[in-house]
Amino acid sequence: MIPQILPDDSPRVRASDPETSHEAADATAGSVATSQADVLAVLTDALMPLTDAEIHSYLKGKYSPERVRSARRELEVQGRVRCAGVVKPPGRRTKCRTWEVVS
């Protein structure tokens, strides 16, 4: 039987998860911090607040839209970015929040 808790295991998986889930969590552990840093850099360099879709357009091919939204939310929880307002982009039926770096 394969042990369910491995040395240096990631806390983002349950002890009952299969070994492959533990390996996947360990492989992505560094990308979480990197994606947060990249989202923060995009917002820092931006001349105005950006929507999640606009942030993703700068990071397309590097991260999925879901990872960009998660990274932005994690930064919001940390108090490093905040909602700057709401816009209705052309061609969209709904409004979107815009985000900026907290000074």
DSSP file (Angstrom, degrees, kcal/mol; ACC not computed):
  #  RESIDUE AA STRUCTURE BP1 BP2  ACC     N-H-->O    O-->H-N    N-H-->O    O-->H-N    TCO  KAPPA ALPHA  PHI   PSI    X-CA   Y-CA   Z-CA
    1    1 A M              0   0    0      0, 0.0     3,-0.0     0, 0.0     0, 0.0   0.000 360.0 360.0 360.0 139.3    0.0    0.0    0.0
    2    2 A I        -     0   0    0      1,-0.1    17,-0.1     2,-0.0     2,-0.0  -0.685 360.0-111.2 -84.6 132.1    1.2    3.5   -0.9
    3    3 A P        -     0   0    0      0, 0.0    -1,-0.1     0, 0.0     3,-0.1  -0.374  17.8-149.4 -63.9 141.1    1.4    5.9    2.1
    4    4 A Q  S    S+     0   0    0      1,-0.2     2,-0.6    -2,-0.0    13,-0.1   0.737  84.8  54.8 -85.1 -24.3   -1.2    8.7    1.8
    5    5 A I  S    S-     0   0    0     11,-0.1    -1,-0.2     4,-0.0     3,-0.1  -0.950  76.0-168.3-113.2 116.8    0.9   11.3    3.6
    6    6 A L    >   -     0   0    0     -2,-0.6     3,-1.1     1,-0.1    -2,-0.0  -0.632  33.9 -84.3-101.4 157.7    4.3   11.8    2.1
    7    7 A P  T 3  S+     0   0    0      0, 0.0    -1,-0.1     0, 0.0     0, 0.0  -0.322 116.9  13.9 -57.9 143.8    7.3   13.7    3.4
    8    8 A D  T 3  S+     0   0    0      1,-0.2     2,-0.0    -3,-0.1    -2,-0.0   0.833  94.9 178.2  57.6  35.5    7.1   17.4    2.7
    9    9 A D    <   -     0   0    0     -3,-1.1    -1,-0.2     1,-0.1    14,-0.1  -0.323  31.0-111.0 -71.6 150.8    3.5   17.0    1.8
   10   10 A S    >   -     0   0    0     12,-0.3     3,-0.8     1,-0.1    16,-0.1  -0.590  13.2-139.6 -79.1 140.5    1.3   19.9    0.8
   11   11 A P  T 3  S+     0   0    0      0, 0.0    -1,-0.1     0, 0.0     4,-0.1   0.534  90.4  82.7 -76.8  -3.9   -1.4   21.0    3.2
   12   12 A R  T 3  S+     0   0    0     10,-0.1     2,-0.3     2,-0.1    -2,-0.0   0.292  84.9  64.4 -87.1  12.3   -3.8   21.5    0.3
   13   13 A V  S <  S-     0   0    0     -3,-0.8     2,-0.2     4,-0.0     9,-0.0  -0.935  84.7-112.1-129.6 156.0   -4.8   17.9    0.0
   14   14 A R    >   -     0   0    0     -2,-0.3     3,-1.5     1,-0.1    -2,-0.1  -0.536  25.9-119.8 -82.8 153.1   -6.6   15.5    2.3
   15   15 A A  T 3  S+     0   0    0      1,-0.3    -1,-0.1    -2,-0.2     7,-0.1   0.790 115.2  55.8 -60.8 -27.1   -4.7   12.6    3.9
   16   16 A S  T 3  S+     0   0    0      2,-0.0    -1,-0.3   -11,-0.0   -11,-0.1   0.539  83.6 109.2 -85.2  -6.3   -7.1   10.3    2.2
   17   17 A D  S <  S-     0   0    0     -3,-1.5     5,-0.1     1,-0.1    -4,-0.0  -0.343  79.4 -97.7 -67.9 151.5   -6.4   11.7   -1.3
   18   18 A P    >>  -     0   0    0      0, 0.0     4,-1.5     0, 0.0     3,-1.0  -0.228  33.9-105.2 -66.9 161.0   -4.5    9.4   -3.7
   19   19 A E  H 3> S+     0   0    0      1,-0.3     4,-2.5     2,-0.2     5,-0.2   0.847 119.2  61.0 -55.2 -38.1   -0.8    9.8   -4.2
   20   20 A T  H 3> S+     0   0    0      1,-0.2     4,-2.3     2,-0.2    -1,-0.3   0.860 102.5  51.7 -61.6 -34.7   -1.3   11.5   -7.5
   21   21 A S  H <> S+     0   0    0     -3,-1.0     4,-2.4     2,-0.2    -1,-0.2   0.887 109.1  50.1 -67.7 -38.6   -3.2   14.3   -5.9
   22   22 A H  H  X S+     0   0    0     -4,-1.5     4,-2.2     2,-0.2   -12,-0.3   0.911 111.9  48.1 -63.8 -42.7   -0.4   14.9   -3.4
   23   23 A E  H  X S+     0   0    0     -4,-2.5     4,-2.1     2,-0.2    -2,-0.2   0.909 111.6  49.6 -65.0 -41.8    2.1   15.0   -6.2
   24   24 A A  H  X S+     0   0    0     -4,-2.3     4,-1.5     2,-0.2    -2,-0.2   0.909 110.9  49.5 -64.0 -42.2   -0.1   17.5   -8.2
   25   25 A A  H  X S+     0   0    0     -4,-2.4     4,-0.9     1,-0.2    -1,-0.2   0.904 111.4  49.3 -63.6 -41.0   -0.5   19.7   -5.1
   26   26 A D  H  < S+     0   0    0     -4,-2.2     3,-0.5     1,-0.2     4,-0.5   0.883 108.8  53.4 -64.3 -37.7    3.2   19.7   -4.5
   27   27 A A  H  < S+     0   0    0     -4,-2.1     4,-0.3     1,-0.2     3,-0.2   0.808 112.8  43.3 -68.3 -30.0    3.9   20.6   -8.1
   28   28 A T  H  X S+     0   0    0     -4,-1.5     4,-1.3     1,-0.2     3,-0.3   0.551  86.2  93.5 -93.0  -7.4    1.6   23.6   -8.1
   29   29 A A  H  X S+     0   0    0     -4,-0.9     4,-0.8    -3,-0.5     3,-0.4   0.883  90.0  43.6 -55.1 -43.2    2.7   25.0   -4.7
   30   30 A G  H  > S+     0   0    0     -4,-0.5     4,-1.9    -3,-0.2    -1,-0.3   0.810 106.0  61.9 -71.7 -30.1    5.3   27.3   -6.3
   31   31 A S  H  > S+     0   0    0     -3,-0.3     4,-2.8    -4,-0.3    -1,-0.2   0.758  94.7  62.6 -71.1 -23.1    3.0   28.4   -9.0
   32   32 A V  H  X S+     0   0    0     -4,-1.3     4,-2.1    -3,-0.4    -1,-0.2   0.964 108.5  40.1 -64.6 -51.4    0.5   29.9   -6.5
   33   33 A A  H  X S+     0   0    0     -4,-0.8     4,-2.2     1,-0.2    -2,-0.2   0.885 116.8  51.2 -64.2 -38.5    3.1   32.5   -5.2
   34   34 A T  H  X S+     0   0    0     -4,-1.9     4,-2.4     2,-0.2    -2,-0.2   0.916 109.4  49.1 -66.2 -42.8    4.4   33.1   -8.7
   35   35 A S  H  X S+     0   0    0     -4,-2.8     4,-2.5     2,-0.2     5,-0.2   0.893 110.6  51.2 -65.7 -37.8    0.9   33.7  -10.1
   36   36 A Q  H  X S+     0   0    0     -4,-2.1     4,-2.5     2,-0.2    -1,-0.2   0.930 110.9  48.3 -62.2 -44.2    0.2   36.1   -7.3
   37   37 A A  H  X S+     0   0    0     -4,-2.2     4,-2.2     1,-0.2    -2,-0.2   0.894 112.1  49.4 -63.0 -39.8    3.4   38.0   -8.0
   38   38 A D  H  X S+     0   0    0     -4,-2.4     4,-2.2     2,-0.2    -2,-0.2   0.908 111.5  47.8 -67.8 -41.8    2.6   38.2  -11.7
   39   39 A V  H  X S+     0   0    0     -4,-2.5     4,-2.4     1,-0.2     5,-0.2   0.922 112.4  50.0 -63.6 -43.3   -0.9   39.5  -11.1
   40   40 A L  H  X S+     0   0    0     -4,-2.5     4,-2.3    -5,-0.2    -2,-0.2   0.891 109.6  51.4 -62.0 -39.5    0.5   42.1   -8.7
   41   41 A A  H  X S+     0   0    0     -4,-2.2     4,-2.3     2,-0.2    -1,-0.2   0.905 109.0  50.4 -65.0 -41.6    3.1   43.1  -11.3
   42   42 A V  H  X S+     0   0    0     -4,-2.2     4,-1.3     1,-0.2    -2,-0.2   0.942 113.9  44.6 -61.5 -47.1    0.4   43.6  -14.0
   43   43 A L  H  < S+     0   0    0     -4,-2.4    58,-0.3     1,-0.2    -1,-0.2   0.853 112.5  52.3 -67.2 -33.8   -1.7   45.7  -11.7
   44   44 A T  H  < S+     0   0    0     -4,-2.3    -1,-0.2    -5,-0.2    -2,-0.2   0.897 113.5  43.3 -66.9 -40.6    1.3   47.7  -10.5
   45   45 A D  H  < S+     0   0    0     -4,-2.3    -1,-0.2    -5,-0.2    -2,-0.2   0.661  92.7 105.0 -79.7 -17.1    2.3   48.5  -14.1
   46   46 A A     <  -     0   0    0     -4,-1.3     4,-0.1    -5,-0.2    -3,-0.0  -0.330  65.6-144.8 -68.2 146.2   -1.2   49.3  -15.3
   47   47 A L  S    S+     0   0    0      1,-0.1    -1,-0.1     2,-0.1    -4,-0.1   0.547  84.6  15.3 -85.6  -8.5   -2.1   52.9  -15.8
   48   48 A M  S    S-     0   0    0     51,-0.1    51,-0.1    -5,-0.0    -1,-0.1  -0.961 100.8 -70.5-154.1 165.3   -5.6   52.3  -14.6
   49   49 A P        -     0   0    0      0, 0.0     2,-0.3     0, 0.0    51,-0.2  -0.295  52.1-149.3 -60.5 148.9   -7.6   49.6  -12.7
   50   50 A L  B     -A   99   0A   0     49,-1.9    49,-2.6    -4,-0.1    34,-0.1  -0.888   8.6-124.8-123.9 151.1   -8.1   46.4  -14.6
   51   51 A T     >  -     0   0    0     -2,-0.3     4,-2.4    47,-0.2     5,-0.2  -0.415  37.8-103.9 -80.4 167.1  -10.8   43.7  -14.8
   52   52 A D  H  > S+     0   0    0     45,-0.5     4,-2.6     1,-0.2     5,-0.2   0.899 124.2  53.2 -58.8 -40.0   -9.9   40.0  -14.2
   53   53 A A  H  > S+     0   0    0      1,-0.2     4,-1.8     2,-0.2    -1,-0.2   0.888 109.0  48.7 -63.6 -38.8  -10.3   39.5  -18.0
   54   54 A E  H  > S+     0   0    0      2,-0.2     4,-1.0     1,-0.2    -1,-0.2   0.897 110.4  50.6 -68.5 -39.6   -7.9   42.3  -18.7
   55   55 A I  H >X S+     0   0    0     -4,-2.4     4,-0.9     1,-0.2     3,-0.9   0.941 110.3  50.6 -60.2 -46.0   -5.3   41.0  -16.1
   56   56 A H  H >X S+     0   0    0     -4,-2.6     4,-0.7     1,-0.2     3,-0.6   0.850 100.2  63.8 -61.6 -34.4   -5.6   37.6  -17.8
   57   57 A S  H 3< S+     0   0    0     -4,-1.8     3,-0.3     1,-0.3    -1,-0.2   0.830 104.1  47.8 -61.1 -30.3   -5.0   39.1  -21.3
   58   58 A Y  H << S+     0   0    0     -4,-1.0    -1,-0.3    -3,-0.9    -2,-0.2   0.733 120.4  37.5 -78.0 -22.8   -1.5   40.2  -20.0
   59   59 A L  H XX S+     0   0    0     -4,-0.9     3,-2.2    -3,-0.6     4,-1.6   0.232  82.0 143.3-113.5  11.6   -0.8   36.7  -18.6
   60   60 A K  B 3< S+c   63   0B   0     -4,-0.7     4,-0.1    -3,-0.3    -3,-0.1  -0.258  71.2  21.8 -56.9 135.8   -2.5   34.6  -21.3
   61   61 A G  T 34 S+     0   0    0      2,-0.5    -1,-0.3     1,-0.0     3,-0.1   0.131 118.1  66.1  91.4 -20.4   -0.6   31.4  -22.0
   62   62 A K  T <4 S+     0   0    0     -3,-2.2     2,-0.3     1,-0.3    -2,-0.2   0.813 112.0  11.9 -97.2 -40.2    1.0   31.5  -18.7
   63   63 A Y  B  < S-c   60   0B   0     -4,-1.6    -2,-0.5    -7,-0.2    -1,-0.3  -0.956  76.7-111.7-136.9 154.5   -2.0   31.0  -16.4
   64   64 A S     >  -     0   0    0     -2,-0.3     4,-2.1    -4,-0.1     5,-0.2  -0.406  36.4-109.2 -75.6 160.3   -5.6   30.0  -16.9
   65   65 A P  H  > S+     0   0    0      0, 0.0     4,-2.4     0, 0.0     5,-0.2   0.875 121.5  55.0 -57.6 -35.5   -8.4   32.6  -16.3
   66   66 A E  H  > S+     0   0    0      2,-0.2     4,-2.5     1,-0.2     5,-0.2   0.898 106.7  48.8 -65.4 -40.7   -9.3   30.6  -13.2
   67   67 A R  H  > S+     0   0    0      2,-0.2     4,-2.7     1,-0.2    -1,-0.2   0.888 111.1  50.9 -66.6 -38.4   -5.7   30.8  -11.8
   68   68 A V  H  X S+     0   0    0     -4,-2.1     4,-2.6     2,-0.2    -2,-0.2   0.936 112.0  46.6 -63.9 -46.1   -5.6   34.6  -12.5
   69   69 A R  H  X S+     0   0    0     -4,-2.4     4,-2.4     1,-0.2    -2,-0.2   0.913 113.8  48.6 -62.5 -41.8   -8.9   35.1  -10.7
   70   70 A S  H  X S+     0   0    0     -4,-2.5     4,-2.7     2,-0.2    -2,-0.2   0.924 111.7  48.7 -64.0 -44.0   -7.8   33.0   -7.7
   71   71 A A  H  X S+     0   0    0     -4,-2.7     4,-2.2     2,-0.2    -2,-0.2   0.912 112.1  49.0 -62.6 -42.6   -4.5   34.8   -7.5
   72   72 A R  H  X S+     0   0    0     -4,-2.6     4,-2.0     2,-0.2    -1,-0.2   0.909 112.2  48.6 -63.8 -41.4   -6.2   38.2   -7.6
   73   73 A R  H  X S+     0   0    0     -4,-2.4     4,-2.6     2,-0.2    -2,-0.2   0.905 109.5  52.0 -65.1 -41.5   -8.7   37.0   -4.9
   74   74 A E  H  X S+     0   0    0     -4,-2.7     4,-1.7     1,-0.2    -1,-0.2   0.896 110.3  49.0 -61.2 -40.0   -5.8   35.8   -2.7
   75   75 A L  H  <>S+     0   0    0     -4,-2.2     5,-2.7     2,-0.2     6,-0.9   0.863 109.4  52.9 -66.9 -35.9   -4.1   39.2   -3.1
   76   76 A E  H ><5S+     0   0    0     -4,-2.0     3,-1.3     4,-0.2    -2,-0.2   0.930 108.2  49.5 -64.5 -44.8   -7.4   40.8   -2.1
   77   77 A V  H 3<5S+     0   0    0     -4,-2.6    -1,-0.2     1,-0.3    -2,-0.2   0.854 109.1  53.3 -62.0 -35.1   -7.7   38.7    1.0
   78   78 A Q  T 3<5S-     0   0    0     -4,-1.7    -1,-0.3    -5,-0.2    -2,-0.2   0.566 116.6-117.4 -75.4  -8.7   -4.1   39.7    1.9
   79   79 A G  T < 5S+     0   0    0     -3,-1.3    -3,-0.2    -4,-0.4    -2,-0.1   0.688  84.5 115.6  80.8  18.6   -5.0   43.4    1.5
   80   80 A R  S   <S+     0   0    0     -5,-2.7    22,-2.5    -6,-0.1     2,-0.3   0.700  76.9  28.2 -95.6 -21.5   -2.7   43.9   -1.4
   81   81 A V  E     -B  101   0A   0     -6,-0.9     2,-0.3    20,-0.3    20,-0.2  -0.946  68.7-169.7-132.5 158.3   -5.3   44.7   -4.1
   82   82 A R  E     -B  100   0A   0     18,-2.5    18,-2.2    -2,-0.3     2,-0.3  -0.965  34.9 -90.1-143.8 159.9   -8.8   46.2   -3.8
   83   83 A C  E     -B   99   0A   0     -2,-0.3    16,-0.3    16,-0.2     3,-0.1  -0.554  33.1-172.8 -69.6 129.6  -11.8   46.8   -5.9
   84   84 A A  E     -     0   0A   0     14,-2.9     2,-0.3     1,-0.3    15,-0.2   0.551  54.8 -68.2-101.6 -10.8  -11.5   50.2   -7.6
   85   85 A G  E     -B   98   0A   0     13,-0.9    13,-2.6     2,-0.0     2,-0.4  -0.971  53.8 -73.9 152.6-166.5  -15.0   50.3   -9.1
   86   86 A V  E     -B   97   0A   0     -2,-0.3     2,-0.3    11,-0.2    11,-0.2  -0.982  35.9-179.4-132.2 139.9  -17.3   48.7  -11.7
   87   87 A V  E     -B   96   0A   0      9,-2.9     9,-3.4    -2,-0.4    -2,-0.0  -0.914  25.7-136.7-132.0 160.9  -17.3   48.9  -15.5
   88   88 A K        -     0   0    0     -2,-0.3     7,-0.2     7,-0.2     3,-0.1  -0.878  29.4-147.0-117.5  96.6  -19.4   47.5  -18.2
   89   89 A P    >   -     0   0    0      0, 0.0     3,-1.9     0, 0.0     5,-0.1  -0.246  31.0 -88.8 -62.2 149.3  -17.0   46.5  -21.0
   90   90 A P  T 3  S+     0   0    0      0, 0.0     3,-0.1     0, 0.0     0, 0.0  -0.306 114.1  19.9 -56.8 137.6  -18.2   46.7  -24.6
   91   91 A G  T 3  S+     0   0    0      1,-0.3     2,-0.4    -3,-0.1    -3,-0.0   0.417 100.8 111.6  83.5  -2.7  -19.9   43.6  -25.8
   92   92 A R    <   -     0   0    0     -3,-1.9    -1,-0.3     1,-0.1     3,-0.0  -0.823  55.1-156.5-105.1 144.5  -20.7   42.4  -22.3
   93   93 A R  S    S+     0   0    0     -2,-0.4     2,-0.3    -3,-0.1    -1,-0.1   0.649  77.8  54.0 -88.5 -17.3  -24.2   42.2  -20.8
   94   94 A T  S    S-     0   0    0     -5,-0.1     2,-0.1     1,-0.0    -2,-0.1  -0.795  85.1-108.7-119.8 160.2  -22.9   42.4  -17.2
   95   95 A K        -     0   0    0     -2,-0.3     2,-0.4    -7,-0.2    -7,-0.2  -0.471  28.6-151.7 -81.5 156.7  -20.7   44.7  -15.2
   96   96 A C  E     - B   0  87A   0     -9,-3.4    -9,-2.9    -2,-0.1     2,-0.2  -0.964  14.9-119.6-128.3 145.4  -17.2   43.7  -14.0
   97   97 A R  E     - B   0  86A   0     -2,-0.4   -45,-0.5   -11,-0.2     2,-0.3  -0.553  24.1-143.2 -77.9 148.7  -15.2   44.9  -11.1
   98   98 A T  E     - B   0  85A   0    -13,-2.6   -14,-2.9    -2,-0.2   -13,-0.9  -0.846  13.4-147.1-110.9 154.7  -11.9   46.6  -11.6
   99   99 A W  E     +AB  50  83A   0    -49,-2.6   -49,-1.9    -2,-0.3     2,-0.3  -0.923  15.5 178.4-127.9 145.5   -8.9   46.0   -9.4
  100  100 A E  E     - B   0  82A   0    -18,-2.2   -18,-2.5    -2,-0.3     2,-0.2  -0.949  35.9 -96.2-140.6 160.4   -6.0   48.2   -8.3
  101  101 A V  E     - B   0  81A   0    -58,-0.3     2,-0.5    -2,-0.3   -20,-0.3  -0.557  38.4-119.8 -76.4 139.1   -2.9   47.8   -6.0
  102  102 A V              0   0    0    -22,-2.5    -1,-0.1    -2,-0.2     0, 0.0  -0.695 360.0 360.0 -78.9 126.2   -3.4   49.1   -2.5
  103  103 A S              0   0    0     -2,-0.5    -1,-0.1    -3,-0.0   -23,-0.1   0.476 360.0 360.0 -80.4 360.0   -0.8   51.8   -1.9
